[in-house]
Amino acid sequence: MKKGVIVASFGTTHEDTRKKTIDVIENDIKNTYKDSIILRAWTSDIIRAKLKKRHNVHINDIKEAMEEALCLGVEDLLIISTHIMDGIENNKVKEVAASYKDKFSRIRMGNALLESDEDFEYLIKELDSLYEKEDGAAYLLMGHGSDHESNKIYELLRNRFAECGRDDIYIACVEGYPYLEDVLPHLSGYKTVHLSPFMIVAGDHAKNDMAGDEDSFKSILEEMDKNVDFELKGLGEYDFVRKLILKHADEANYVS
């Protein structure tokens, strides 16, 4: 039975961060599933359209990737998600996968990055080690955010950091609650704020909305006389994040 793997990501127009994140994730998957055909699918129609217009590069959406798998004779399909949460983008993948369940001998799909209590515990432990506690300093992680109900993971993650003694780690989103203005009052007592993207890739949002010189997290905090530094390192660059993605793939459930 021919095996195939579709790696489903949001995508990015920034080649530099793609090479460090999505490409590395896909290479890890290729090295793990050596007996499978590895295919790429990006769920963001906007990003896919930009790449087509700017560089004439076509990236399959999830339906196109499923069709390619069928054309290649794949019967046993595994879908690996690199999405942070089980929100709008991840549900696109689930819906398409369900519509194809009768066209493959079997389809399995792994969870998004943060779904179970075990996921939260694992990630908090790793980030606690990564972000060293400093007197007078806070960490502000930038999430993407969404109007989907799963957006509650950001507030939940922040609360769990606090419960673990890391009330110096905050999260603000670009397109969902908590927004930066919701978090700023809590940062008033800190002299220094370290910024990091809480996204698989460090693309447009990280470079401009977080670390840009105008109307960004960085510029707004600097106007509050904070010492601000940042790193443009997507979560996909961290080995412990890629291990969690592979763990979810190993535990993938049958699509029904």
C-alpha positions in Angstrom: 0.0 0.0 0.0 1.5 3.3 -1.1 1.9 5.8 1.7 1.8 9.6 1.5 2.1 12.5 3.9 0.6 16.0 3.4 2.3 18.7 5.6 -0.4 21.4 6.0 0.9 24.8 7.0 -0.5 28.4 7.0 2.4 29.4 4.7 4.5 32.6 4.3 5.7 34.9 1.6 9.0 35.4 3.3 11.6 33.0 1.9 14.1 33.6 4.7 11.8 32.4 7.5 10.3 29.6 5.3 13.7 28.1 4.9 14.3 28.1 8.7 10.8 26.8 9.6 8.5 25.2 7.2 11.3 23.7 5.1 13.0 22.3 8.2 9.8 20.9 9.5 9.2 19.2 6.2 12.8 17.8 6.1 12.3 16.3 9.6 9.1 14.7 8.4 10.9 13.3 5.3 13.5 11.8 7.5 10.9 10.2 9.7 8.5 8.9 7.1 11.1 7.7 4.6 8.7 5.2 3.0 6.1 7.9 2.2 5.6 10.5 -0.5 5.8 13.9 1.1 3.5 16.7 -0.2 3.1 20.3 0.8 -0.2 22.2 1.3 -0.7 25.8 2.5 -4.0 26.9 3.8 -3.7 30.7 3.4 -5.3 31.7 0.1 -3.9 35.2 0.4 -0.3 34.0 0.8 -0.7 31.5 -2.1 -2.1 34.3 -4.3 0.7 36.7 -3.5 3.4 34.1 -4.3 1.6 33.3 -7.6 1.4 37.0 -8.5 4.9 38.1 -7.4 7.0 35.0 -8.3 4.7 32.8 -10.4 5.1 30.1 -7.8 2.1 27.8 -7.2 1.6 26.1 -3.8 -1.1 23.6 -3.5 -4.0 24.2 -1.1 -5.2 21.2 0.9 -7.7 20.0 -1.8 -5.1 20.2 -4.5 -2.6 18.3 -2.3 -5.2 15.6 -1.8 -5.8 15.3 -5.5 -2.0 15.1 -6.1 -1.8 12.3 -3.6 -4.6 10.4 -5.4 -2.8 10.9 -8.8 0.4 9.5 -7.3 -1.4 6.4 -6.2 -1.3 7.1 -2.5 -3.7 4.8 -0.5 -2.6 5.4 3.1 -2.5 9.1 3.8 -1.2 10.9 6.9 -1.9 14.7 7.3 0.4 16.6 9.6 -0.7 20.0 10.7 1.8 22.7 11.7 -1.0 25.1 12.8 -0.8 26.5 16.3 -4.4 25.9 17.2 -7.5 24.0 16.0 -9.0 27.1 14.5 -10.2 28.3 11.1 -7.1 27.2 9.1 -6.8 23.8 10.7 -10.6 23.2 10.3 -10.2 23.8 6.5 -7.9 20.9 6.5 -10.2 18.7 8.5 -13.2 19.5 6.3 -11.4 18.6 3.1 -9.9 15.5 4.6 -13.3 14.3 5.7 -14.7 14.8 2.2 -11.9 12.5 0.8 -12.2 9.7 3.3 -13.8 7.3 0.8 -11.1 7.9 -1.8 -8.2 6.5 0.2 -7.9 3.2 2.1 -7.3 5.3 5.2 -6.7 8.9 6.2 -5.2 10.0 9.5 -4.6 13.5 10.8 -2.4 14.8 13.6 -3.5 17.5 16.1 -2.6 21.2 15.9 0.3 22.3 18.1 -1.8 23.2 21.2 -4.9 21.1 21.8 -4.4 18.9 24.8 -3.3 19.6 28.4 -0.2 17.6 27.7 0.6 19.9 24.8 0.4 23.0 27.1 2.5 21.4 29.8 5.2 20.4 27.4 5.4 23.8 25.7 5.3 25.7 28.9 8.2 23.6 30.3 10.3 24.2 27.2 9.5 28.0 27.0 10.2 28.4 30.8 13.7 27.0 30.1 14.1 29.2 27.0 13.1 32.5 28.5 15.3 33.1 31.6 13.7 35.1 34.3 15.2 38.6 34.8 14.6 41.3 37.4 12.6 44.2 35.9 12.1 42.4 32.6 9.1 40.8 30.9 8.6 38.7 27.8 5.9 39.5 25.3 5.0 36.9 22.8 3.1 37.9 19.7 0.4 35.5 18.5 -1.6 35.8 15.3 -5.0 35.6 16.8 -8.4 34.8 15.4 -12.1 35.3 15.9 -12.5 31.5 16.2 -13.4 30.1 19.6 -10.1 28.3 19.7 -8.4 31.7 20.2 -8.9 31.2 23.9 -5.7 29.2 23.9 -3.7 32.4 24.2 -5.3 33.5 27.4 -5.2 29.9 28.7 -1.5 29.7 27.9 -0.8 33.0 29.7 -2.7 31.9 32.8 -0.8 28.7 32.9 2.5 30.5 32.7 1.4 32.6 35.7 0.4 29.5 37.6 3.9 28.1 37.0 5.5 31.1 38.5 6.1 32.9 35.2 3.9 35.9 35.5 6.5 37.8 33.5 5.5 36.1 30.3 2.6 37.7 28.4 0.9 37.1 25.1 -0.7 39.7 22.8 -2.2 39.0 19.3 -2.4 40.9 16.1 -5.8 39.8 15.1 -7.6 38.6 18.2 -7.8 38.9 22.0 -5.8 39.7 24.0 -4.7 42.7 21.9 -1.6 44.7 22.7 -3.7 47.4 24.5 -5.1 44.7 26.8 -1.6 43.7 27.9 0.1 47.2 28.1 -1.2 48.0 31.6 0.4 44.8 32.9 3.8 45.8 31.5 3.9 49.3 33.1 6.1 48.1 36.0 8.8 46.6 33.8 11.9 48.4 32.5 12.7 45.9 29.8 10.4 44.0 27.4 11.7 41.1 25.2 9.6 40.4 22.1 9.3 37.1 20.4 6.8 35.8 17.8 4.5 33.0 18.9 4.0 31.8 15.4 5.5 28.9 13.3 7.2 31.4 11.0 8.6 34.9 11.7 7.2 36.6 8.6 5.3 39.8 8.0 3.6 40.1 11.4 6.9 39.5 13.2 9.0 41.8 11.1 6.5 44.7 10.9 3.7 44.4 13.5 6.1 43.2 16.2 9.5 44.6 15.4 8.8 47.4 12.9 9.7 51.1 13.5 6.1 52.4 13.2 2.9 51.4 14.9 4.5 48.1 16.1 4.7 46.4 19.5 8.3 47.6 19.6 7.6 51.3 18.8 4.6 51.5 21.1 6.6 50.1 24.0 9.5 52.4 23.3 7.1 55.3 23.5 6.4 54.1 27.1 10.2 54.4 27.7 10.8 50.7 27.8 14.0 49.1 26.8 12.9 46.8 24.0 14.7 44.0 22.2 13.3 41.3 19.9 14.2 38.1 18.1 12.8 37.1 14.7 12.7 33.4 15.3 9.6 31.4 14.4 8.5 28.5 16.6 9.3 26.2 13.7 13.0 26.9 14.3 12.9 25.2 17.7 13.7 21.5 17.9 11.2 21.0 20.7 8.4 22.4 18.6 9.2 20.2 15.7 9.3 17.2 18.1 5.8 18.0 19.2 4.6 18.2 15.6 6.1 14.8 15.0 4.6 13.4 18.2 1.1 14.5 17.0 1.8 12.8 13.7 2.6 9.6 15.4 -0.6 9.8 17.4 -2.7 10.8 14.4 -6.4 9.8 14.5 -8.4 8.3 11.7 -10.5 10.8 9.8 -14.2 9.8 10.0 
